[in-house]
Amino acid sequence: MLLILNGACGVGKTKVSWALLDSFYSTVMMDADYICATNPFILEDSKREEYLNDTILKLIIFHRENGYKNFIIANVYENPDSLQKLLKRPELKEEETFVYRLTAEQHTIRERIIKRNTNDVEWELKRFVQLEGILNRYNESQAVGRILDTTNLSFGEVVYWIKNDILKYRGKENKGLAGNKP
């Protein structure tokens, strides 16, 4: 299974990914911010996306060879083409894939960014607004992920919702999952 958490900064991709890691056996979590953190970081670098996808794919292959079956990826895919460049790779052709686009209201994002003790709260908030505007273009088609608003949800509730959604898709009932249904 390939589980992708998409969304702008501050929506909870990393925290939810860590929590989901404990929810699925034989799973590896990959956060794009840590896999390919570069200096200098060039926001509009077209090669960065290809580099990241190549790195993720190599890691998936490596982890598969070592017995892992499920992969959680936290990243910002700004458009359907960007997401499909990873998903259309032949090595992932048969992969059961779930893509969720996490979002939240701006006041919630500001609080979350401040709690991270980042050096530049205003830049991250400005980037959130920019990315939300880009991602919102695909709300109707959900081409960059099934939308989940995390504004009034705990991370545990977000994890519960995602696990429930996957089980529903697989046609199974949720038995024994902890947490409160959002």
N, C-alpha and C positions, 0 to 999 in steps of 0.2 A: 504494500500500500504506500502511496505517495500522498502526503497530507501537506498542503501548502497554505500558509497563513500570509495573506497579502494585506497591505494597508500602509497608511502614512505613519510617520514617526509618532510615538506616544499612544497608539491604539491598543497596545498590549501584546504584540506578536511574540516578543521574546519571553515574557512571563508565562503566557499561555502555552507556548511551545515547551518550556521546561515542565510545566504541569502535565501536559499531554504525554511527555516522555514516559512518565510513570504509569500511564493509562494503557499502553499497548506493549505487549511483550515483543522482544526482539526488535527494538526500535532505536534509531539514531536520530538525534535532533541536530540540524544544521542552521545556524543563524548567519545569514549573508553578511551582516555587519562585522562578524568576527572571522568568517572564512576568508573574506577578501578585503579586510581593512587595509587601505593603502595610504601612503604619504608620498606625493601629494594625492589628495582625493579630488578628482576632477569630475564635477557633477554631470557634465554633458559629454562624457567620454564614451563614444559608441563602442569602443573595444572592451570597456569595463564589463558590459553585459555578457558579451561572448566569453570573456575570461572567467567570469563568475559561473556561467552555465557549464563551461568545460570543467571547472574545479568541482562543482557540485556533482556532475556526472561521474567524474573519476572517483570521488568519495563514495558515491552510491555503489559503483562497481566494486571498489575495494571492500566496503562493508558487506556487500552481498557475498563476496568470496569468503568472508569470515563469519557467515551464518546469519546476518541481520536481514530482516525482511521488510521492515516498515521504516519509512523515512519522513520526518517532519522538517519542512523548510520554512523559515521565517525570512521574508524578503519583501521588497516593494517592486511589484511588476506594474509599471505605469500604464500599460495598454495590453490588449489581447495578443498582439504580435510578440511582445516581449515575453509574455508567459508561454506562448506556443513555441517559441524558439527552444525552450527547455523541454516542454512536453512532447514535441514532435521528434525528439531524438529517437533513433531506432532502438536504443537500449532500454527505453522507457515505454515502448509501444504497447506492451501487454500489462503495464502497471495499472492497478486499480487506483484512481486518482480522485482526490477531494480537494477543492480549492475554496477557501473562505476569505472574504474581504472584511477585515475588521475595521470598524469606524467608531467615532465618538464625537460628542459635541466639543466645541472649541474650549469652553471653560474647563471641562474635564481634562482635556489634553494639556492645558496650561498647568493645572495642578500636578499631573503626572510628570511633566517635564521638570517642573521645579523640584519635585521629590527626587529626581535622578541626580540632582546637584551638578547639572551640566554647566559648562562655562558660558554658553550663549543661549539662554532661554528664548530670547526674541527671535534669533535666527531659526531655531527649531520650530517655534510656533509659526513663523512666516512660511517655513518649508512645509509644515503640516497643512496650512491653508492652501498652498500651491498644489500639493499632491492630492488633497481632497477634491479640489476643483478638477484636476485631471481625471481622477478615478470616478468621480460622480458622473462623468459622461457615459459610463458603462453600467449605471445602476439598473436600467430597464432590462438589458440583456444579461446582466450579471456575468459578463464575459471575462472579468478579472476576479471573479469569485462570488460565491453566495454571501450576501451582505449580512453581517451580524453587528449590531450597534452595541458596543461595550460600555456606553455611558453610565448606565445605572446597574451594571452587573459586576459582581465580584469576579475575580479570575476563575475561581472555582465554578461559578455559574456558567461562565463562557466555556470552560472545559466540559462541563456536564452537557451543555447544549450541543457542542460539536460531537461528542461521543454518541449522544442520542441520535443526532442526525445521521451519522454514519451507520449506526445500527438499523435505523429505519430504512435507509437506502438498501442495506443488505437483507431487509425483510425479517429482521429479528426484533424481538421485544427487549426492552431494557429491564433486565432483572438484576437487582443487587448493585446498581451504580450509586455511589454516594453523591451527596450534594442536593441542592435545591433546584428544582426546575425553574428556569427563568420565565 
